[in-house]
Amino acid sequence: MSEHLLYIGGAWRPGGGGTAPAVSPSSGEQFATVAVADPGDVDAAVAAAQAAWPAWAARSAFERAQWCSAVAAAITRRGEELARALTQDQGKPLVAEARDEVDELAGYFTMAGEDAVRLAGEIPPSVSADRRVLSTRVPLGVVGVISPWNWPYTMGAELFAPALAAGNAVVWVPAPTTTACCALLAEIIAGEGTPPGVFSFVAGPGPVVGDALAGHPGVNAVGFIGSVATGASVATRAAGKTQLLELGGNGPMVVLEDADLGLAADAALEAAYLCAGQSCTAGERFLVHSAVRAEFVDRVVAATKDRIRLGDPFDPATTMGPLNNQPTADKFARHVGTAVAAGARVGCGGNLAADFPTALYAEPTVLDGVTLDMEIAREETFGPVVPVIEVSSAAEALELTNGSPFGLTAAVFTGDLERGLAFAEQARAGWVNINASTNLWESHLPFGGRSGSVSGRGRVGGRFAMEAFTEPKTILYPAPHLGG
C-alpha cells in the first residue's frame, strides 16, 4: 500500500492533520494513505512560495516554457501509470476516459509554455513627446489553486500550468477524494527541476486547508473549480484577491423540431454519461420540442441500452464507471427518486445499481415528463441522467435557458444554422454549442460562467487563464536622445 506525503518548499513531509485512507470508488478497497495538511502546513507552503516566486519570475519566459515542455514529456512517459492511478482513485474508465485525460494534461503544460513566450506587452503613446511608455504583463506572485475530483489532473492543470508558466508560484490543494492520484502528478512536477517553493502540494479537507489557503494574506490570487456553494465560500475567504472561479452548471441541451435526432441522441449520451455525468458542462436539462420529444426519448433510451456499459473501470469494455463519492450518489438517487415520485417516467435505469462492489454505481438513466418544479430540473445532479422537459417553441426553450441562475454552458440542435446562431447569441451562457453536446469544449478557448450567473467569474483556457494570473505594469521613462 502506497503512502503519499505533502510537498512543501522542495521537500516531502507528513501533514499536521495526520493521514487519511484512499479508497477506490470501484472496489471499495483502501489502496493508499494520504497525508492530511493543517493550517500550519498552508502557512509553510505560502511562505516557501513567497520566497521562491521572485527568482522564478525573473527567469526568461523561454526558460519557463522549456520547463513546461519537460513536465509535459514526463507526463507522457508516465502516462499509463497516471491513467491507472486516476481510474483507481476517481473511478473513470481507463480505456474510455482516463487515458484521454492524461493526454489532455500533457497538452495543458505544452500550451502554457507556448502561451508564456507570446505574453506580449505594448508601447502605448505618452501625452508628452519627452516621455516613452512600456506596458508589460507581470506575474501576481503566489497563486492558490483549489481543484475538484471529477477531472483531478486537468482541472488543476488548467489553472496552475499557466500560473507557473507566467512566473507565479503555486500552492495546490486537490480534492480529498482524489488526493492519491494528484500526489503522483505532484511528484512528476516536482521532479522536473522545479525550484523549491515554486510548486507545493498541500492536501486536506476544503473547510480546513482550502479555506486557509484562500484567505491567507500571503496569497495574491486564488483559482478554484468546483461547486457553487464551495465557490461562494472561497470567494468570501479570498475577498480582495484576484479570483478565477469556474463553478457549477445546469446546462440545457435544446432539441428543436427541425433537429437531426440521430445526431442529438448521440450527443445526449456524451452530455449525460461522460464521467458518469459528473461534469459541470453536463447536459443537466434536455429541453425538447413537443413535435419530436417522443422520438428523441426513444432514440436516447435505445442508444443508452446499446452503447453504455456500466462496470469495472479497468475493464476495456466499460464505458461508464462508478460515481466518485457517496454524497454524489445520494444526490443522484434523491433527484431521480423525487422526480419519479412527482410523475416523471423512467425510460431506462433509474436506480443505483446492485451487484457491484460498492454502492456508487449508478444506472444510466433517461427520464421523460420532467417538470420545472422538480429538483432534478433546478439543480446540478452530477450523475448519469437525461431529464427530458417538453417545450413548445424555441422561444420557450430560450426563456427556460435564461431563467436559470446557472450560466455556464448550453447547446442547441437545429437544422437551421441561422436559427441556431440566434439562439446562441441570446442564450445567457458563457459557452454555447450548436449541434454538439454541452460537454464539447476546446481547452485553448475562453471558458467560464456568464456574468450575473452563479457559475463563476473569469475565464480559464489557454492565454485567458494566463492573463488572469498576470497584471499590466506600466513604466514611464524619458525619451532617448541621440546626443552629440
C-alpha positions as CSV (number, residue, x, y, z in Angstrom):
1,M,0.0,0.0,0.0
2,S,1.5,3.3,-1.1
3,E,1.9,6.3,1.2
4,H,1.6,9.9,-0.1
5,L,3.1,12.9,1.6
6,L,2.7,16.7,1.3
7,Y,5.3,18.6,-0.9
8,I,6.3,21.9,0.6
9,G,9.3,24.0,0.0
10,G,11.0,21.4,-2.1
11,A,10.6,18.5,0.4
12,W,8.1,15.7,1.0
13,R,6.8,15.7,4.5
14,P,3.9,14.4,6.7
15,G,0.9,16.5,7.3
16,G,-0.1,18.2,10.5
17,G,-3.5,16.7,10.2
18,G,-2.3,13.1,10.2
19,T,-3.3,10.7,7.5
20,A,-6.4,9.5,5.7
21,P,-7.2,6.4,3.7
22,A,-7.5,6.5,-0.1
23,V,-10.4,4.2,-1.1
24,S,-11.3,3.1,-4.6
25,P,-14.9,4.0,-5.6
26,S,-14.9,1.0,-7.9
27,S,-13.8,-1.7,-5.5
28,G,-14.3,-0.2,-2.0
29,E,-10.8,-1.2,-1.1
30,Q,-8.2,1.0,0.5
31,F,-5.1,1.2,-1.8
32,A,-3.1,4.1,-0.2
33,T,-2.8,6.5,2.7
34,V,-2.5,10.2,2.1
35,A,-1.1,12.9,4.3
36,V,-3.6,15.5,5.6
37,A,-2.5,19.1,6.0
38,D,-3.4,21.6,8.6
39,P,-3.3,25.4,8.5
40,G,0.3,25.3,9.7
41,D,1.2,23.4,6.6
42,V,-0.5,26.0,4.5
43,D,1.5,28.7,6.2
44,A,4.7,26.9,5.4
45,A,3.8,26.4,1.8
46,V,2.8,30.0,1.3
47,A,6.0,31.2,3.0
48,A,8.0,29.0,0.7
49,A,6.1,30.3,-2.4
50,Q,6.6,33.9,-1.4
51,A,10.3,33.3,-1.0
52,A,10.6,31.5,-4.3
53,W,8.5,33.3,-6.8
54,P,10.6,36.4,-7.5
55,A,13.5,34.3,-8.8
56,W,11.2,32.2,-10.8
57,A,9.5,35.3,-12.3
58,A,13.0,36.7,-13.1
59,R,13.7,33.7,-15.4
60,S,13.0,34.3,-19.1
61,A,9.7,33.1,-20.4
62,F,11.6,30.8,-22.7
63,E,13.3,29.1,-19.7
64,R,9.9,28.6,-18.1
65,A,8.5,27.3,-21.4
66,Q,11.3,24.7,-21.5
67,W,10.3,23.6,-18.0
68,C,6.7,23.2,-19.1
69,S,7.9,21.1,-22.0
70,A,9.9,18.9,-19.7
71,V,6.9,18.4,-17.4
72,A,4.7,17.5,-20.4
73,A,7.2,15.0,-21.6
74,A,7.4,13.4,-18.1
75,I,3.6,13.1,-18.0
76,T,3.7,11.4,-21.4
77,R,6.4,9.0,-20.3
78,R,4.4,8.0,-17.2
79,G,1.1,8.3,-18.9
80,E,-0.1,4.8,-18.2
81,E,0.8,5.0,-14.6
82,L,-1.1,8.3,-14.3
83,A,-4.1,6.9,-16.1
84,R,-4.3,3.8,-13.9
85,A,-3.9,5.9,-10.8
86,L,-6.7,8.1,-12.0
87,T,-9.0,5.1,-12.7
88,Q,-8.3,3.6,-9.2
89,D,-8.8,6.9,-7.4
90,Q,-11.5,8.7,-9.3
91,G,-13.4,5.7,-10.9
92,K,-13.4,6.8,-14.6
93,P,-12.9,4.0,-17.2
94,L,-9.3,3.5,-18.1
95,V,-9.8,3.0,-21.9
96,A,-12.8,5.2,-22.5
97,E,-11.7,8.2,-20.4
98,A,-8.7,8.1,-18.1
99,R,-6.0,7.9,-20.9
100,D,-7.6,10.8,-22.7
101,E,-7.4,13.0,-19.5
102,V,-3.7,12.2,-19.2
103,D,-3.1,13.2,-22.8
104,E,-5.0,16.4,-22.2
105,L,-3.0,17.0,-19.1
106,A,0.3,16.9,-21.0
107,G,-1.3,19.3,-23.5
108,Y,-2.0,21.9,-20.8
109,F,1.7,22.2,-20.0
110,T,2.7,22.3,-23.6
111,M,0.1,25.1,-24.2
112,A,1.1,27.0,-21.1
113,G,4.7,27.1,-22.3
114,E,3.7,28.3,-25.7
115,D,1.4,31.0,-24.3
116,A,4.2,32.2,-21.9
117,V,6.5,33.1,-24.8
118,R,3.7,35.0,-26.5
119,L,2.6,37.0,-23.5
120,A,3.3,40.3,-25.1
121,G,3.2,43.9,-23.8
122,E,2.9,47.1,-25.8
123,I,4.3,50.6,-26.2
124,P,1.4,53.0,-25.9
125,P,1.9,56.7,-26.6
126,S,2.5,59.2,-23.9
127,V,0.9,62.6,-23.7
128,S,4.4,64.1,-23.8
129,A,6.9,63.9,-26.6
130,D,9.6,63.8,-24.0
131,R,8.4,60.5,-22.4
132,R,8.1,56.9,-23.5
133,V,5.8,54.2,-22.1
134,L,6.3,50.5,-21.7
135,S,3.4,48.3,-20.7
136,T,4.1,44.7,-19.9
137,R,2.4,41.9,-18.0
138,V,3.9,40.6,-14.8
139,P,3.0,37.7,-12.5
140,L,0.9,38.3,-9.5
141,G,3.1,36.3,-7.1
142,V,1.6,33.4,-5.2
143,V,-1.5,31.6,-6.7
144,G,-3.6,29.3,-4.6
145,V,-5.2,26.6,-6.7
146,I,-8.1,24.5,-5.3
147,S,-9.3,21.8,-7.7
148,P,-12.2,19.3,-8.0
149,W,-12.3,15.5,-8.1
150,N,-14.2,15.0,-11.4
151,W,-11.1,15.8,-13.6
152,P,-8.4,15.7,-10.9
153,Y,-5.5,16.2,-13.3
154,T,-6.8,18.6,-15.9
155,M,-8.9,20.9,-13.8
156,G,-6.0,21.6,-11.6
157,A,-3.6,22.0,-14.5
158,E,-5.7,24.4,-16.4
159,L,-5.1,26.8,-13.5
160,F,-1.6,26.0,-12.3
161,A,0.1,25.3,-15.6
162,P,-0.5,28.9,-16.9
163,A,0.1,30.4,-13.5
164,L,3.5,28.7,-13.3
165,A,4.5,29.4,-16.9
166,A,3.7,33.1,-16.3
167,G,6.2,33.3,-13.4
168,N,4.0,32.7,-10.3
169,A,4.5,30.2,-7.5
170,V,1.6,27.8,-6.9
171,V,0.2,26.1,-3.8
172,W,-2.2,23.3,-4.9
173,V,-5.0,21.9,-2.8
174,P,-6.6,18.9,-4.6
175,A,-10.0,17.4,-3.7
176,P,-9.8,15.0,-0.8
177,T,-11.3,12.1,-2.6
178,T,-8.7,12.1,-5.4
179,T,-5.6,13.1,-3.4
180,A,-3.7,9.9,-4.2
181,C,-3.6,10.3,-8.0
182,C,-2.9,14.0,-7.6
183,A,0.1,13.2,-5.4
184,L,1.5,11.2,-8.3
185,L,1.1,14.3,-10.6
186,A,2.8,16.4,-7.9
187,E,5.7,14.0,-7.8
188,I,6.2,14.4,-11.6
189,I,6.0,18.2,-11.5
190,A,8.4,18.3,-8.5
191,G,10.9,16.0,-10.3
192,E,11.5,18.2,-13.3
193,G,13.9,20.7,-11.9
194,T,11.2,22.8,-10.2
195,P,12.9,25.2,-7.7
196,P,11.9,24.7,-4.1
197,G,8.9,26.6,-3.1
198,V,7.7,27.3,-6.7
199,F,5.2,24.5,-6.5
200,S,3.7,23.0,-3.3
201,F,1.2,20.2,-2.9
202,V,-1.0,20.6,0.3
203,A,-3.9,18.1,0.6
204,G,-6.7,18.1,3.1
205,P,-10.4,18.9,3.7
206,G,-11.6,22.0,1.9
207,P,-13.2,23.7,5.0
208,V,-9.7,23.5,6.7
209,V,-7.0,23.5,4.1
210,G,-8.8,25.2,1.2
211,D,-10.2,28.0,3.4
212,A,-6.8,28.6,5.0
213,L,-5.3,28.9,1.5
214,A,-8.0,31.1,0.1
215,G,-7.9,33.5,3.0
216,H,-4.1,33.5,3.5
217,P,-2.6,37.1,3.4
218,G,0.4,35.7,1.5
219,V,-1.7,34.5,-1.4
220,N,-2.1,37.0,-4.2
221,A,-4.7,35.2,-6.3
222,V,-7.0,32.2,-6.0
223,G,-8.1,29.8,-8.7
224,F,-11.0,27.5,-7.9
225,I,-13.0,24.9,-9.8
226,G,-15.9,23.2,-8.1
227,S,-19.4,23.6,-6.8
228,V,-21.4,26.8,-6.5
229,A,-21.7,26.5,-2.7
230,T,-18.0,25.9,-2.2
231,G,-17.1,28.6,-4.7
232,A,-19.2,31.2,-2.7
233,S,-17.2,30.3,0.4
234,V,-13.9,30.5,-1.4
235,A,-14.9,33.9,-2.9
236,T,-15.7,35.2,0.6
237,R,-12.5,34.0,2.1
238,A,-10.5,35.4,-0.9
239,A,-12.1,38.8,-0.8
240,G,-9.7,41.4,-2.1
241,K,-7.6,39.0,-4.1
242,T,-7.7,38.2,-7.8
243,Q,-10.1,35.4,-8.3
244,L,-10.7,32.9,-11.1
245,L,-13.8,30.8,-10.3
246,E,-15.3,28.2,-12.6
247,L,-18.3,26.8,-10.8
248,G,-21.3,24.6,-11.5
249,G,-23.8,24.4,-14.3
250,N,-27.2,23.2,-15.1
251,G,-26.6,23.3,-18.8
252,P,-29.6,22.9,-21.1
253,M,-29.4,20.9,-24.3
254,V,-32.2,22.2,-26.5
255,V,-33.6,20.0,-29.3
256,L,-35.8,21.9,-31.7
257,E,-38.4,20.3,-34.1
258,D,-36.0,20.6,-37.1
259,A,-33.1,18.9,-35.4
260,D,-31.2,15.8,-36.7
261,L,-32.5,13.5,-34.0
262,G,-29.8,10.8,-34.6
263,L,-27.1,13.5,-34.0
264,A,-29.0,14.8,-31.0
265,A,-29.4,11.4,-29.4
266,D,-25.7,10.6,-29.9
267,A,-24.8,14.0,-28.3
268,A,-27.1,13.3,-25.4
269,L,-25.1,10.2,-24.4
270,E,-21.9,12.3,-24.3
271,A,-23.7,15.1,-22.5
272,A,-25.2,12.9,-19.8
273,Y,-22.8,9.9,-19.3
274,L,-19.3,11.3,-19.8
275,C,-17.5,10.9,-16.4
276,A,-20.8,9.3,-15.2
277,G,-22.5,12.7,-15.6
278,Q,-20.1,14.3,-13.1
279,S,-19.3,17.3,-15.2
280,C,-20.0,21.0,-14.8
281,T,-20.7,21.0,-18.5
282,A,-23.1,18.0,-18.5
283,G,-26.5,18.3,-20.1
284,E,-28.5,18.6,-16.9
285,R,-31.8,19.6,-18.7
286,F,-32.9,18.4,-22.1
287,L,-35.4,20.9,-23.5
288,V,-37.1,19.0,-26.3
289,H,-39.7,20.3,-28.7
290,S,-43.1,18.6,-28.3
291,A,-43.1,17.6,-32.0
292,V,-40.0,15.4,-31.6
293,R,-39.9,14.6,-27.9
294,A,-41.2,11.0,-28.1
295,E,-38.9,10.0,-30.9
296,F,-35.9,11.7,-29.2
297,V,-36.6,9.8,-25.9
298,D,-37.0,6.5,-27.8
299,R,-33.7,7.1,-29.6
300,V,-31.8,8.0,-26.4
301,V,-33.2,5.0,-24.5
302,A,-32.2,2.7,-27.3
303,A,-28.7,4.2,-27.6
304,T,-28.2,4.1,-23.9
305,K,-29.1,0.4,-23.7
306,D,-27.0,-0.4,-26.7
307,R,-23.8,1.6,-26.1
308,I,-23.4,2.4,-22.4
309,R,-21.6,-0.3,-20.4
310,L,-21.6,0.3,-16.6
311,G,-18.9,-1.7,-14.9
312,D,-15.4,-2.2,-13.6
313,P,-13.5,0.8,-14.9
314,F,-10.4,-1.3,-15.6
315,D,-12.4,-3.5,-18.0
316,P,-11.7,-2.3,-21.5
317,A,-15.4,-2.8,-22.4
318,T,-16.6,-0.4,-19.7
319,T,-17.8,3.0,-20.9
320,M,-19.0,4.3,-17.6
321,G,-17.6,3.7,-14.1
322,P,-19.0,4.4,-10.6
323,L,-19.7,7.8,-9.1
324,N,-16.8,9.1,-7.1
325,N,-18.3,9.5,-3.7
326,Q,-21.3,8.8,-1.5
327,P,-22.7,12.4,-1.4
328,T,-22.9,12.4,-5.2
329,A,-24.5,9.0,-5.3
330,D,-27.1,10.1,-2.6
331,K,-27.9,13.2,-4.6
332,F,-28.4,11.2,-7.8
333,A,-30.8,8.8,-6.0
334,R,-32.7,11.7,-4.4
335,H,-33.1,13.7,-7.6
336,V,-34.2,10.7,-9.7
337,G,-36.4,9.3,-6.9
338,T,-38.3,12.6,-6.2
339,A,-38.8,13.2,-9.9
340,V,-40.3,9.8,-10.4
341,A,-42.5,10.2,-7.3
342,A,-43.7,13.5,-8.8
343,G,-44.7,11.9,-12.1
344,A,-41.5,11.6,-14.3
345,R,-41.4,8.4,-16.4
346,V,-38.4,6.1,-16.4
347,G,-37.2,5.2,-19.9
348,C,-34.3,3.2,-18.6
349,G,-32.2,3.0,-15.4
350,G,-33.5,5.0,-12.5
351,N,-31.6,3.5,-9.6
352,L,-28.2,2.9,-8.0
353,A,-27.1,-0.4,-9.5
354,A,-27.0,-3.6,-7.5
355,D,-24.4,-6.4,-7.6
356,F,-21.3,-4.2,-7.8
357,P,-18.5,-4.0,-5.2
358,T,-19.7,-0.6,-3.9
359,A,-23.0,1.4,-3.8
360,L,-21.5,4.1,-6.1
361,Y,-22.6,2.6,-9.4
362,A,-25.5,4.5,-10.9
363,E,-27.6,3.1,-13.8
364,P,-27.5,5.3,-16.9
365,T,-31.0,6.8,-16.7
366,V,-33.5,8.5,-19.0
367,L,-36.4,10.4,-17.5
368,D,-39.3,11.7,-19.6
369,G,-42.0,14.0,-18.3
370,V,-39.7,16.1,-16.1
371,T,-41.3,19.4,-15.0
372,L,-39.7,22.6,-13.9
373,D,-40.7,22.2,-10.2
374,M,-38.6,19.1,-9.8
375,E,-35.3,19.2,-8.1
376,I,-33.6,17.5,-11.0
377,A,-34.7,20.4,-13.3
378,R,-33.4,23.1,-11.0
379,E,-30.2,21.8,-9.5
380,E,-27.0,20.2,-10.7
381,T,-27.4,16.5,-10.4
382,F,-23.9,15.4,-11.3
383,G,-25.0,11.9,-12.2
384,P,-25.7,9.9,-15.4
385,V,-29.3,11.0,-16.2
386,V,-31.1,12.5,-19.2
387,P,-34.0,14.6,-17.7
388,V,-36.3,15.5,-20.6
389,I,-38.5,18.6,-20.4
390,E,-41.0,19.2,-23.2
391,V,-41.2,22.7,-24.8
392,S,-43.5,24.1,-27.4
393,S,-41.1,26.5,-29.2
394,A,-37.6,27.9,-29.5
395,A,-38.7,30.9,-27.6
396,E,-39.9,28.8,-24.7
397,A,-36.6,26.9,-24.7
398,L,-34.7,30.2,-24.6
399,E,-36.8,31.6,-21.8
400,L,-36.1,28.4,-19.7
401,T,-32.4,28.6,-20.5
402,N,-32.2,32.2,-19.4
403,G,-34.5,31.7,-16.4
404,S,-31.9,29.5,-14.7
405,P,-29.4,31.0,-12.1
406,F,-26.7,29.0,-13.9
407,G,-24.9,30.3,-16.9
408,L,-22.0,28.0,-17.8
409,T,-22.9,26.1,-21.0
410,A,-25.8,25.4,-23.3
411,A,-26.4,23.6,-26.6
412,V,-29.0,23.8,-29.3
413,F,-29.8,21.3,-32.0
414,T,-31.5,22.6,-35.2
415,G,-31.3,22.1,-38.9
416,D,-31.1,25.9,-39.5
417,L,-27.8,27.5,-38.7
418,E,-29.2,31.0,-38.6
419,R,-31.8,29.8,-36.0
420,G,-29.0,28.2,-34.0
421,L,-26.9,31.3,-34.1
422,A,-29.8,33.4,-33.0
423,F,-30.4,31.1,-30.0
424,A,-26.7,31.1,-29.2
425,E,-26.4,34.9,-29.2
426,Q,-29.4,35.3,-26.9
427,A,-28.6,32.5,-24.5
428,R,-27.2,33.7,-21.2
429,A,-24.3,31.3,-21.0
430,G,-20.6,31.6,-21.2
431,W,-20.3,28.9,-23.9
432,V,-23.0,27.7,-26.4
433,N,-22.6,24.8,-28.8
434,I,-24.7,24.4,-32.0
435,N,-25.4,20.8,-32.9
436,A,-22.9,19.4,-30.4
437,S,-23.0,18.2,-26.9
438,T,-22.7,20.5,-23.9
439,N,-19.6,18.5,-23.0
440,L,-17.8,19.5,-26.1
441,W,-15.2,22.2,-25.5
442,E,-11.6,23.1,-26.6
443,S,-9.1,23.8,-23.9
444,H,-7.4,26.8,-25.5
445,L,-10.7,28.8,-25.8
446,P,-12.2,31.1,-23.1
447,F,-14.5,29.1,-20.8
448,G,-16.5,30.3,-17.8
449,G,-19.8,31.4,-16.4
450,R,-21.9,34.2,-17.8
451,S,-21.8,37.5,-15.8
452,G,-24.7,37.6,-13.4
453,S,-25.0,33.8,-13.0
454,V,-23.8,31.6,-10.2
455,S,-21.5,29.7,-12.5
456,G,-18.3,31.7,-11.7
457,R,-16.2,34.6,-12.8
458,G,-13.3,35.0,-15.2
459,R,-12.2,32.6,-17.9
460,V,-9.9,29.6,-18.0
461,G,-8.5,28.3,-21.3
462,G,-5.0,29.0,-22.7
463,R,-3.9,32.6,-22.6
464,F,-7.1,33.7,-20.8
465,A,-6.1,31.9,-17.7
466,M,-2.5,33.2,-18.0
467,E,-3.9,36.8,-18.3
468,A,-5.9,36.2,-15.2
469,F,-2.7,35.4,-13.2
470,T,-0.8,38.3,-14.5
471,E,-1.4,42.1,-14.4
472,P,-0.3,45.1,-16.5
473,K,2.7,47.0,-15.3
474,T,3.4,50.5,-16.8
475,I,6.9,52.0,-17.0
476,L,7.4,55.7,-17.9
477,Y,10.9,56.9,-18.9
478,P,12.5,59.9,-20.6
479,A,12.6,59.8,-24.3
480,P,16.0,58.8,-25.5
481,H,18.2,61.4,-27.2
482,L,20.9,60.6,-29.6
483,G,23.2,63.3,-28.3
484,G,26.5,64.7,-29.9
